[in-house]
């Protein structure tokens, strides 16, 4: 099911995604593809966490 997004809401969402560093592609048929930035900050590497109780 597809839903209709108001143009002002779509512009706001695209602006927020671009500000966050995402790549946004809007195809002629209306499909929207949002790709997160390549340098997404992750949490600490699980192998480096001290899981022991203190």
Buried (B, 14 or more C-beta within 10 A) or exposed (E): EEEEEEEEEEEEBBEEBEEEEBEBEEEEEEEEEBEEEEEEEEEEEEEEEEEEEE
